[in-house]
Structure formats: structure tokens, C-alpha cells
Amino acid sequence: MWSETGYRDVQKRLARGGSSARERTGSGLRTLVRGVILLVVMTVSPFPLRAAVYSSALSDSWKFRSHDGRCVLSVSIPGYGEGRFIGVPGLGQRLELDATLDPFQPGEVIATARAPEWRADFPREAAHGALRHVRNGLISATGDVAGELLRAMADGNEIHVTGIRTDNPAVVLRPVRFAAVFNEFARCQQWRMPADFNDVERSRILFASGGSALTAADERQLRQLAEYVRADRTMTAIYIDGHADSSGSERGNLRLSRSRANRVADFLVRNGIPKSMLTIRFHGARYPAPEARDLADSRRVTIRLEHRQGDEWPEQFLSAGEPATR
């Protein structure tokens, strides 16, 4: 049986324990309230907290190199990887960000060119555009977006690349000694096409009755066509269709139209056109020339060029230099 003194000792210890519990509860509530306040501030603040910022350093200048038909401007981004502009004569420009380990979350990535802080027009925005982002892959832009960002950097602007989500990092490309190598890049990019695509998209070669030989004029025309195809990096296919007039037998006309189509195709291959680019068809007398004045207009080979449209680049030009380790 407890003594009165022992009972009072237990009451005192219980009282002290209750006070300690109330203190711990109060401390927990204060921590919770502070967490809620911080969450609200982060939600409504016009300056959201963002993850790491990777920037090309003031000591890291842009470098120019030319290889494998590509003109390349590149800069190292400490902790991230490399930023680069690639130019291919006949294709335009491409911007790439190549990360050793991709820190961006999936989703759209935005590039903005803006005046640096030390300029009087800060923070004027010079250009912007959406970039393609494949998780654990390159961040890239081609066509007008890449061209505008390139020109903005040549004018001394920075490029800021950010994700839509606030937990995405930011990558900043600074124009440190960019102008010094930009002229080399521009000279490397100079390219004069031998003709306009609309002028060579469709052409034809006429043949003598019963013949499949090419004249000197025909060969000059085909050499010019081959020169254009070799120069235009967007070319994807050439369709060659052989025809005959209706004066012979069906079998003879089919054989003659095949011979004519093959004669044109062989000449193009000898002049540097890959055979894989050619589609050769022969139709006999099935398709007379539209609005033919006489049989001579139907003794022909038609040639149609097809090229890639939009901003897609051929695969062999999609990256430059050593790929980042992933």
C-alpha cells in the first residue's frame, strides 16, 4: 500500500510529464504552422524557388570547329555538359544542349534570349521558343527557333533554358567571346544552291522513236540535276518514270519504257546520286503525255524530286563531336 508521501511523489512526476508532453505538442504545432506558411509562400510567391542553375563560366569561351560537313560552335557548361550550335550548309542551324546526366524533368523546355544584367536594356527579351526534350536525351531546336537564338547570341544576349515546372533546373549560355568565332561559323555556313527547288522538282527527257539513247543536251540537263541533288541536304527521293508512245506493241512499249528509265537512272548514279534514293518505274504506253501535240511528247522519262519539309534534319547531322556519357 502506497504511503501519502509516495502518492504525492507520483503526482508530481505525472504533473511534470504532462507539462513536458504539452511542451512537445506545442513545439510540434509550431513546426507544422511554419511548414504551412512556407508552403503558402512558395505557392503564391512571384519568385518561385527553382532547382540548380548551370551556366557557362566567364572563363569558358565559345569554340568553333568544322568536321563531317558540320560547322559547330560549342561551349562547356560546368556540372551539366555542353551547349552547341550546329550549322549544315543547305539545312540551316540547330541548337543542342547535351547533358552528362539529364537533370530536367519530362515536359516542355523553353529557351529565352535576353539582355545580360550589365546591359542598359536588361531584362529585354530578344527571342524565345520551345525546345524538344526527350528524357535522358538531347534538348534541341532547329529551323526558325535555332536561327533566332543564334542571332540573339551574336548580338550579345544570353540564352536561358528552363522547364515549365519550378523544380526543373535552368541552363544559361553566356556570349563570352561568341562574336569572335561567330564570323568563322557564318563563313562555314555559306552555301549557294545551283538552282531553286521549284525549277528542278519536275523535269523530263524526250527520246527518238524506238530509241533510249541520251543526247548531249540530255546529259547536260541530268548533270545539272545531279549537282542540285548532291547539294540539297533535304533531298529524300527521286522518282523516275519511263514511257513510250502508242505506235508499237504493248510488250515492246513496256520494254522500251523500262530501257529509257534505266538509262536515266544509270546516268544519275554515275554522277554521284545514291541508288537507294531512286525509285524506277516503267509504264509502256499506258499514260500518254497530258496535252500531247503528237506521239513524240509521249516518248519520255519524267523525273520528280522529293525533299524533306519542315525542321527535321537527316540523322547523320543530329549531333556533333563526342556524345555525352549517359
Backbone hydrogen bonds in HBPLUS format (Angstrom, degrees):
<---DONOR---> <-ACCEPTOR-->    atom                        ^
c    i                          cat <-CA-CA->   ^        H-A-AA   ^      H-
h    n   atom  resd res      DA  || num        DHA   H-A  angle D-A-AA Bond
n    s   type  num  typ     dist DA aas  dist angle  dist       angle   num
A0007-TYR N   A0003-SER O   2.96 MM   4  6.22 155.0  2.03 150.3 157.3     1
A0008-ARG N   A0004-GLU O   2.98 MM   4  6.29 157.9  2.02 147.6 152.9     2
A0009-ASP N   A0005-THR O   2.95 MM   4  6.29 152.5  2.03 149.1 157.1     3
A0010-VAL N   A0006-GLY O   3.06 MM   4  6.36 155.8  2.12 148.2 153.8     4
A0011-GLN N   A0007-TYR O   3.00 MM   4  6.36 157.1  2.05 150.3 156.6     5
A0012-LYS N   A0008-ARG O   2.97 MM   4  6.28 156.4  2.03 149.6 155.3     6
A0013-ARG N   A0009-ASP O   3.03 MM   4  6.34 161.0  2.07 149.8 154.6     7
A0014-LEU N   A0010-VAL O   2.91 MM   4  6.13 160.6  1.94 153.6 159.1     8
A0015-ALA N   A0011-GLN O   2.84 MM   4  6.06 154.0  1.91 146.4 154.0     9
A0016-ARG N   A0012-LYS O   2.88 MM   4  6.20 159.0  1.92 150.4 155.8    10
A0017-GLY N   A0013-ARG O   2.87 MM   4  6.11 155.8  1.93 146.6 153.7    11
A0018-GLY N   A0014-LEU O   2.87 MM   4  6.11 155.7  1.93 148.9 155.1    12
A0019-SER N   A0015-ALA O   2.96 MM   4  6.24 155.2  2.02 147.3 154.1    13
A0020-SER N   A0016-ARG O   2.95 MM   4  6.20 157.5  2.00 147.2 153.4    14
A0021-ALA N   A0017-GLY O   2.85 MM   4  6.11 154.4  1.91 147.2 154.6    15
A0022-ARG N   A0018-GLY O   2.91 MM   4  6.15 155.2  1.97 146.1 152.6    16
A0023-GLU N   A0019-SER O   2.95 MM   4  6.25 150.7  2.04 145.0 153.2    17
A0024-ARG N   A0020-SER O   2.90 MM   4  6.23 158.4  1.95 149.4 155.1    18
A0025-THR N   A0021-ALA O   2.87 MM   4  6.12 156.7  1.92 148.6 155.3    19
A0026-GLY N   A0022-ARG O   2.86 MM   4  6.06 157.6  1.91 146.0 152.3    20
A0027-SER N   A0023-GLU O   2.87 MM   4  6.13 158.1  1.92 149.7 155.7    21
A0028-GLY N   A0024-ARG O   2.95 MM   4  6.19 156.8  2.01 147.7 153.6    22
A0029-LEU N   A0025-THR O   2.97 MM   4  6.24 154.5  2.03 149.2 155.8    23
A0030-ARG N   A0026-GLY O   2.97 MM   4  6.23 158.9  2.01 149.2 154.9    24
A0031-THR N   A0027-SER O   3.03 MM   4  6.29 155.7  2.09 148.3 154.6    25
A0032-LEU N   A0028-GLY O   2.97 MM   4  6.21 155.6  2.04 145.4 152.1    26
A0033-VAL N   A0029-LEU O   2.86 MM   4  6.13 160.1  1.90 153.7 158.7    27
A0034-ARG N   A0030-ARG O   2.96 MM   4  6.19 161.2  2.00 148.5 153.5    28
A0035-GLY N   A0031-THR O   3.00 MM   4  6.24 151.5  2.08 144.2 152.0    29
A0036-VAL N   A0032-LEU O   2.97 MM   4  6.28 154.3  2.04 150.0 156.6    30
A0037-ILE N   A0033-VAL O   2.93 MM   4  6.19 162.6  1.96 154.4 158.9    31
A0038-LEU N   A0034-ARG O   2.97 MM   4  6.18 160.8  2.01 147.8 152.8    32
A0039-LEU N   A0035-GLY O   2.98 MM   4  6.19 155.0  2.04 144.8 151.7    33
A0040-VAL N   A0036-VAL O   2.97 MM   4  6.24 156.1  2.02 150.3 156.4    34
A0041-VAL N   A0037-ILE O   2.93 MM   4  6.20 161.9  1.96 152.9 157.8    35
A0042-MET N   A0038-LEU O   2.93 MM   4  6.14 160.1  1.97 149.7 154.9    36
A0043-THR N   A0039-LEU O   3.02 MM   4  6.17 141.4  2.17 139.4 150.0    37
A0043-THR N   A0040-VAL O   3.10 MM   3  5.04 121.6  2.45  92.2 107.3    38
A0044-VAL N   A0040-VAL O   2.99 MM   4  6.22 161.8  2.03 159.1 161.7    39
A0045-SER N   A0041-VAL O   2.87 MM   4  5.49 135.6  2.07 145.0 154.0    40
A0170-ALA N   A0052-ALA O   3.02 MM 118  6.55 148.5  2.12 148.3 156.8    41
A0054-TYR N   A0170-ALA O   2.74 MM 116  6.14 164.6  1.77 165.8 166.3    42
A0172-VAL N   A0054-TYR O   2.76 MM 118  6.23 155.1  1.83 156.2 164.3    43
A0056-SER N   A0172-VAL O   3.08 MM 116  6.50 156.7  2.13 167.8 173.1    44
A0060-ASP N   A0057-ALA O   3.01 MM   3  5.13 155.5  2.07 104.0 111.9    45
A0062-TRP N   A0176-VAL O   3.37 MM 114  6.60 157.0  2.42 173.9 170.6    46
A0063-LYS N   A0074-SER O   2.87 MM  11  5.38 158.1  1.92 152.6 160.0    47
A0074-SER N   A0063-LYS O   2.91 MM  11  5.38 157.4  1.96 149.4 157.0    48
A0065-ARG N   A0072-VAL O   2.93 MM   7  5.31 149.8  2.02 150.0 157.3    49
A0072-VAL N   A0065-ARG O   2.81 MM   7  5.31 165.9  1.83 176.5 174.5    50
A0067-HIS N   A0070-ARG O   3.02 MM   3  5.39 147.5  2.13 147.3 156.0    51
A0070-ARG N   A0067-HIS O   2.89 MM   3  5.39 158.4  1.93 117.8 125.1    52
A0071-CYS N   A0087-GLY O   2.76 MM  16  4.89 163.6  1.79 154.4 158.6    53
A0087-GLY N   A0071-CYS O   2.70 MM  16  4.89 161.2  1.74 150.3 155.8    54
A0073-LEU N   A0085-PHE O   2.89 MM  12  5.12 164.4  1.91 153.7 158.6    55
A0085-PHE N   A0073-LEU O   2.82 MM  12  5.12 150.2  1.91 145.4 155.6    56
A0075-VAL N   A0083-GLY O   2.90 MM   8  5.44 150.3  1.99 158.8 162.9    57
A0083-GLY N   A0075-VAL O   3.01 MM   8  5.44 166.7  2.03 160.4 164.5    58
A0077-ILE N   A0081-GLY O   2.94 MM   4  5.20 168.7  1.95 141.7 138.3    59
A0080-TYR N   A0077-ILE O   2.94 MM   3  5.46 160.0  1.98 140.2 143.8    60
A0081-GLY N   A0077-ILE O   2.99 MM   4  5.20 150.5  2.08 140.8 149.8    61
A0100-THR N   A0080-TYR O   2.85 MM  20  6.13 165.2  1.87 162.0 162.7    62
A0082-GLU N   A0098-ASP O   2.96 MM  16  5.28 159.2  2.00 145.3 152.1    63
A0098-ASP N   A0082-GLU O   2.84 MM  16  5.28 169.9  1.85 167.5 168.9    64
A0084-ARG N   A0096-GLU O   2.94 MM  12  5.36 154.6  2.01 159.9 161.7    65
A0096-GLU N   A0084-ARG O   2.86 MM  12  5.36 163.9  1.89 163.6 166.0    66
A0086-ILE N   A0094-ARG O   2.76 MM   8  5.08 161.4  1.79 151.9 158.4    67
A0094-ARG N   A0086-ILE O   2.80 MM   8  5.08 130.9  2.04 144.1 157.1    68
A0088-VAL N   A0092-GLY O   3.16 MM   4  5.85 159.2  2.20 163.2 168.0    69
A0091-LEU N   A0088-VAL O   2.77 MM   3  5.32 161.0  1.81 150.1 150.2    70
A0092-GLY N   A0088-VAL O   3.31 MM   4  5.85 139.6  2.48 154.6 155.3    71
A0095-LEU N   A0141-ALA O   2.83 MM  46  5.19 161.0  1.86 153.6 160.0    72
A0141-ALA N   A0095-LEU O   2.98 MM  46  5.19 142.3  2.12 141.5 147.3    73
A0097-LEU N   A0139-ILE O   2.81 MM  42  5.06 148.3  1.91 150.2 156.7    74
A0139-ILE N   A0097-LEU O   3.15 MM  42  5.06 168.9  2.16 145.4 148.9    75
A0131-LEU N   A0109-VAL O   2.81 MM  22  5.37 170.2  1.82 164.7 163.8    76
A0110-ILE N   A0162-THR O   2.78 MM  52  5.44 166.4  1.80 173.3 170.5    77
A0162-THR N   A0110-ILE O   2.91 MM  52  5.44 157.7  1.96 156.2 160.9    78
A0111-ALA N   A0129-GLY O   2.94 MM  18  5.52 175.4  1.95 167.3 168.8    79
A0129-GLY N   A0111-ALA O   2.97 MM  18  5.52 143.0  2.11 152.6 159.6    80
A0112-THR N   A0160-HIS O   2.83 MM  48  5.16 154.9  1.89 142.6 151.1    81
A0160-HIS N   A0112-THR O   2.75 MM  48  5.16 168.8  1.77 151.7 153.9    82
A0113-ALA N   A0127-ALA O   2.69 MM  14  5.01 172.6  1.69 149.9 152.5    83
A0126-ALA N   A0113-ALA O   2.58 MM  13  5.22 156.9  1.63 146.4 153.8    84
A0127-ALA N   A0113-ALA O   3.35 MM  14  5.01 154.5  2.42 128.0 129.9    85
A0114-ARG N   A0158-GLU O   2.90 MM  44  5.50 146.0  2.02 145.3 155.9    86
A0158-GLU N   A0114-ARG O   2.94 MM  44  5.50 161.2  1.97 162.3 156.4    87
A0115-ALA N   A0124-ARG O   2.94 MM   9  5.54 156.6  2.00 155.4 162.9    88
A0119-ARG N   A0116-PRO O   3.15 MM   3  5.77 162.5  2.18 118.0 123.3    89
A0122-PHE N   A0119-ARG O   3.15 MM   3  5.50 165.3  2.18 115.5 116.9    90
A0124-ARG N   A0121-ASP O   2.75 MM   3  5.64 160.2  1.79 138.8 145.8    91
A0132-ARG N   A0140-SER O   2.77 MM   8  5.24 153.1  1.84 171.4 163.4    92
A0140-SER N   A0132-ARG O   2.99 MM   8  5.24 152.5  2.07 138.7 147.5    93
A0137-GLY N   A0134-VAL O   2.69 MM   3  4.98 131.3  1.92 152.2 144.9    94
A0147-GLY N   A0143-GLY O   3.03 MM   4  6.24 162.3  2.06 154.1 159.9    95
A0148-GLU N   A0144-ASP O   2.87 MM   4  6.01 160.6  1.90 153.9 157.9    96
A0149-LEU N   A0145-VAL O   3.08 MM   4  6.28 162.2  2.11 151.0 155.8    97
A0150-LEU N   A0146-ALA O   2.93 MM   4  6.07 154.2  2.00 147.5 154.8    98
A0151-ARG N   A0147-GLY O   3.02 MM   4  6.25 161.9  2.06 147.4 151.8    99
A0152-ALA N   A0148-GLU O   2.93 MM   4  6.10 152.1  2.00 143.9 152.3   100
A0153-MET N   A0149-LEU O   3.00 MM   4  6.24 153.2  2.07 145.8 151.9   101
A0154-ALA N   A0150-LEU O   3.01 MM   4  6.29 154.3  2.07 147.3 154.8   102
A0155-ASP N   A0151-ARG O   3.07 MM   4  6.34 130.7  2.32 138.0 150.4   103
A0155-ASP N   A0152-ALA O   3.16 MM   3  5.09 133.7  2.39  92.5 105.1   104
A0157-ASN N   A0152-ALA O   3.10 MM   5  5.59 158.5  2.15 143.3 142.7   105
A0156-GLY N   A0153-MET O   2.87 MM   3  5.05 160.9  1.91 111.4 114.9   106
A0159-ILE N   A0173-LEU O   3.02 MM  14  5.05 160.8  2.06 142.1 148.4   107
A0173-LEU N   A0159-ILE O   2.82 MM  14  5.05 162.6  1.85 149.3 155.0   108
A0161-VAL N   A0171-VAL O   2.77 MM  10  5.04 166.6  1.79 156.0 160.4   109
A0171-VAL N   A0161-VAL O   2.89 MM  10  5.04 158.7  1.93 144.5 151.7   110
A0168-ASN N   A0165-ARG O   3.18 MM   3  5.62 163.0  2.21 112.2 115.9   111
A0178-PHE N   A0175-PRO O   3.36 MM   3  4.95 162.2  2.40 109.9 104.7   112
A0181-VAL N   A0178-PHE O   3.20 MM   3  5.73 139.5  2.37 110.2 119.2   113
A0182-PHE N   A0178-PHE O   2.97 MM   4  6.00 131.6  2.21 147.2 161.8   114
A0185-PHE N   A0181-VAL O   3.16 MM   4  6.49 157.5  2.21 149.2 155.4   115
A0186-ALA N   A0182-PHE O   2.84 MM   4  6.16 155.7  1.89 152.9 160.0   116
A0187-ARG N   A0183-ASN O   2.95 MM   4  6.20 158.1  1.99 147.8 153.0   117
A0188-CYS N   A0184-GLU O   2.98 MM   4  6.19 155.8  2.04 146.7 153.6   118
A0189-GLN N   A0185-PHE O   3.01 MM   4  6.24 136.8  2.20 140.8 152.6   119
A0189-GLN N   A0186-ALA O   3.13 MM   3  5.02 126.1  2.43  91.5 105.6   120
A0190-GLN N   A0187-ARG O   3.22 MM   3  5.32 150.8  2.31 100.8 109.2   121
A0199-ASP N   A0196-ASP O   2.89 MM   3  5.38 140.2  2.05 111.4 123.1   122
A0200-VAL N   A0197-PHE O   3.05 MM   3  5.36 141.1  2.21 106.2 116.9   123
A0201-GLU N   A0197-PHE O   2.83 MM   4  5.65 122.7  2.16 156.5 171.4   124
A0305-LEU N   A0201-GLU O   2.83 MM 104  4.95 160.2  1.87 144.7 150.8   125
A0203-SER N   A0303-ILE O   2.97 MM 100  5.24 153.4  2.04 147.3 154.5   126
A0303-ILE N   A0203-SER O   2.81 MM 100  5.24 163.6  1.84 153.8 152.6   127
A0205-ILE N   A0301-VAL O   2.87 MM  96  5.21 151.4  1.95 145.6 155.2   128
A0301-VAL N   A0205-ILE O   2.89 MM  96  5.21 141.2  2.04 143.6 155.2   129
A0207-PHE N   A0299-ARG O   2.90 MM  92  5.48 151.3  1.99 152.0 151.1   130
A0211-GLY N   A0208-ALA O   3.03 MM   3  5.26 166.7  2.05 129.1 129.2   131
A0219-GLU N   A0215-THR O   3.01 MM   4  6.36 157.7  2.06 151.5 156.9   132
A0220-ARG N   A0216-ALA O   3.04 MM   4  6.33 153.4  2.12 145.1 151.9   133
A0221-GLN N   A0217-ALA O   3.04 MM   4  6.30 160.1  2.09 149.2 154.1   134
A0222-LEU N   A0218-ASP O   2.95 MM   4  6.25 157.6  2.00 151.5 157.7   135
A0223-ARG N   A0219-GLU O   2.87 MM   4  6.03 150.8  1.96 147.1 155.0   136
A0224-GLN N   A0220-ARG O   3.09 MM   4  6.31 158.3  2.14 148.1 153.2   137
A0225-LEU N   A0221-GLN O   3.06 MM   4  6.32 149.9  2.15 140.6 149.3   138
A0226-ALA N   A0222-LEU O   2.86 MM   4  6.10 158.4  1.91 147.4 152.9   139
A0227-GLU N   A0223-ARG O   2.91 MM   4  6.13 152.6  1.98 146.0 153.6   140
A0228-TYR N   A0224-GLN O   3.08 MM   4  6.35 154.0  2.15 143.5 149.7   141
A0229-VAL N   A0225-LEU O   3.02 MM   4  6.34 165.7  2.05 153.2 156.7   142
A0230-ARG N   A0226-ALA O   2.97 MM   4  6.16 160.2  2.01 151.1 156.0   143
A0231-ALA N   A0227-GLU O   3.16 MM   4  6.31 140.6  2.32 138.1 148.1   144
A0231-ALA N   A0228-TYR O   2.99 MM   3  5.12 125.2  2.30  98.3 113.2   145
A0232-ASP N   A0228-TYR O   2.91 MM   4  6.11 149.6  2.00 158.2 166.8   146
A0235-MET N   A0232-ASP O   3.29 MM   3  5.84 170.1  2.30 117.3 119.2   147
A0308-ARG N   A0234-THR O   2.62 MM  74  5.05 164.0  1.65 149.3 151.3   148
A0236-THR N   A0306-GLU O   2.88 MM  70  5.78 175.0  1.88 149.0 149.2   149
A0237-ALA N   A0306-GLU O   3.19 MM  69  5.09 161.9  2.22 140.3 138.8   150
A0306-GLU N   A0237-ALA O   2.88 MM  69  5.09 146.4  1.99 162.5 155.3   151
A0238-ILE N   A0277-MET O   2.88 MM  39  5.98 151.0  1.96 159.0 154.4   152
A0279-THR N   A0238-ILE O   2.87 MM  41  6.19 148.4  1.97 166.4 169.6   153
A0239-TYR N   A0304-ARG O   2.85 MM  65  5.11 169.3  1.86 153.2 156.1   154
A0304-ARG N   A0239-TYR O   2.93 MM  65  5.11 158.5  1.98 144.4 151.4   155
A0240-ILE N   A0279-THR O   2.84 MM  39  6.08 173.0  1.85 166.6 168.2   156
A0281-ARG N   A0240-ILE O   2.82 MM  41  6.16 161.3  1.85 168.7 173.2   157
A0241-ASP N   A0302-THR O   2.97 MM  61  5.27 166.7  1.99 153.5 157.9   158
A0302-THR N   A0241-ASP O   2.94 MM  61  5.27 154.1  2.01 149.7 152.1   159
A0242-GLY N   A0281-ARG O   2.86 MM  39  6.27 160.9  1.89 144.5 149.1   160
A0283-HIS N   A0242-GLY O   3.04 MM  41  6.22 160.4  2.08 153.0 156.3   161
A0243-HIS N   A0300-ARG O   2.87 MM  57  5.36 142.4  2.01 172.3 175.2   162
A0244-ALA N   A0284-GLY O   2.79 MM  40  5.11 141.2  1.94 137.3 131.3   163
A0253-ASN N   A0249-SER O   2.83 MM   4  5.95 160.4  1.87 151.5 156.9   164
A0254-LEU N   A0250-GLU O   3.02 MM   4  6.18 153.3  2.09 143.7 150.9   165
A0255-ARG N   A0251-ARG O   3.01 MM   4  6.25 160.6  2.05 149.3 154.3   166
A0256-LEU N   A0252-GLY O   2.91 MM   4  6.11 154.4  1.98 147.1 154.5   167
A0257-SER N   A0253-ASN O   2.90 MM   4  6.06 159.9  1.95 148.0 153.0   168
A0258-ARG N   A0254-LEU O   3.08 MM   4  6.26 148.4  2.18 141.7 150.1   169
A0259-SER N   A0255-ARG O   3.06 MM   4  6.29 157.1  2.12 144.6 150.4   170
A0260-ARG N   A0256-LEU O   3.03 MM   4  6.29 157.2  2.08 150.2 155.6   171
A0261-ALA N   A0257-SER O   3.10 MM   4  6.25 163.1  2.13 143.6 148.0   172
A0262-ASN N   A0258-ARG O   2.97 MM   4  6.15 164.0  1.99 153.4 157.9   173
A0263-ARG N   A0259-SER O   2.98 MM   4  6.10 146.5  2.09 141.6 150.7   174
A0264-VAL N   A0260-ARG O   3.18 MM   4  6.49 159.3  2.23 150.8 154.5   175
A0265-ALA N   A0261-ALA O   3.02 MM   4  6.25 164.5  2.04 150.4 155.2   176
A0266-ASP N   A0262-ASN O   2.86 MM   4  5.94 164.7  1.88 149.6 153.6   177
A0267-PHE N   A0263-ARG O   3.20 MM   4  6.34 154.0  2.27 139.7 146.3   178
A0268-LEU N   A0264-VAL O   3.11 MM   4  6.41 158.4  2.16 151.5 156.7   179
A0269-VAL N   A0265-ALA O   3.00 MM   4  6.29 159.1  2.05 153.7 159.4   180
A0270-ARG N   A0266-ASP O   3.00 MM   4  6.23 157.2  2.06 147.2 153.1   181
A0271-ASN N   A0267-PHE O   3.17 MM   4  6.39 124.7  2.50 134.8 148.8   182
A0271-ASN N   A0268-LEU O   3.04 MM   3  5.01 136.8  2.23  94.7 107.5   183
A0273-ILE N   A0268-LEU O   3.12 MM   5  5.61 157.4  2.17 140.8 140.4   184
A0272-GLY N   A0269-VAL O   3.10 MM   3  5.34 145.4  2.23 118.2 114.5   185
A0277-MET N   A0274-PRO O   3.03 MM   3  5.56 158.2  2.08 113.4 120.2   186
A0278-LEU N   A0275-LYS O   3.04 MM   3  5.44 158.5  2.09 113.0 119.6   187
A0286-ARG N   A0283-HIS O   3.22 MM   3  5.82 164.7  2.24 137.2 139.1   188
A0292-ALA N   A0289-ALA O   3.17 MM   3  5.18 127.7  2.46 139.8 127.9   189
A0297-ASP N   A0294-ASP O   3.27 MM   3  5.98 145.4  2.40 116.5 123.0   190
A0298-SER N   A0295-LEU O   3.04 MM   3  5.51 147.4  2.15 112.2 121.4   191
A0299-ARG N   A0296-ALA O   3.24 MM   3  5.37 147.9  2.35 101.4 110.3   192
A0300-ARG N   A0298-SER O   3.03 MM   2  5.51 120.7  2.39 109.6  93.2   193
A0317-PHE N   A0314-PRO O   3.08 MM   3  5.86 166.2  2.10 124.8 129.1   194
A0318-LEU N   A0315-GLU O   3.18 MM   3  5.39 172.6  2.19 118.7 118.9   195
